[in-house]
């Protein structure tokens, strides 16, 4: 069963991807340890990518990229 797309806000801190329901949330609803994953582009055109873990795959579509170096 394919789940519907849900809009999330994502922050990467160190080696962890944190995701939130809204940009104003202080506590993440989930996190992904990036050291354990592989990031892959998808067959779909556009800003789509997958974060693949040994036990789960997260599907993303980027809407906006805000980068701080």
C-alpha positions in Angstrom: 0.0 0.0 0.0 1.4 3.4 -1.0 1.0 6.1 1.5 0.0 9.6 0.4 2.6 12.4 0.2 2.8 14.6 3.3 4.5 17.9 3.5 7.4 18.0 6.0 10.1 20.4 6.9 13.6 19.0 7.1 16.7 20.1 8.9 20.1 18.3 8.7 22.2 18.6 11.9 25.5 16.8 11.8 24.8 13.2 10.6 21.0 13.4 11.4 18.1 14.4 9.3 15.3 15.7 11.4 11.8 16.2 10.1 8.9 18.3 11.4 5.2 18.8 10.7 5.6 22.6 10.4 8.5 25.0 10.2 7.5 26.4 13.7 7.7 23.1 15.5 10.5 22.8 18.1 10.5 19.0 18.4 11.0 16.8 15.4 8.4 14.1 14.6 11.2 11.8 13.4 14.8 11.5 12.6 17.1 9.6 10.2 20.7 8.7 10.9 22.4 9.6 7.7 25.5 7.5 8.4 23.4 4.4 7.9 21.7 5.5 4.6 22.2 5.8 0.9 20.7 8.7 -1.0 19.5 7.9 -4.5 17.9 10.0 -7.2 14.7 8.6 -8.6 13.4 7.9 -12.1 11.0 10.8 -11.8 12.0 14.1 -13.3 12.5 17.0 -10.9 13.7 17.4 -7.3 12.9 13.8 -6.2 15.3 11.6 -4.1 15.1 8.6 -1.8 16.9 8.1 1.5 17.4 4.3 1.8 18.1 2.7 5.1 18.5 -1.1 5.8 14.9 -1.2 7.2 13.1 1.6 5.4 13.1 3.9 2.4 12.0 7.6 2.7 10.8 9.3 -0.5 11.3 13.1 -0.8 10.4 15.8 -3.2 12.3 19.1 -2.5 10.3 22.2 -2.8 12.8 24.7 -1.4 16.5 24.4 -0.5 17.9 26.7 2.1 21.6 26.0 2.7 23.9 27.3 5.4 27.6 26.7 5.2 
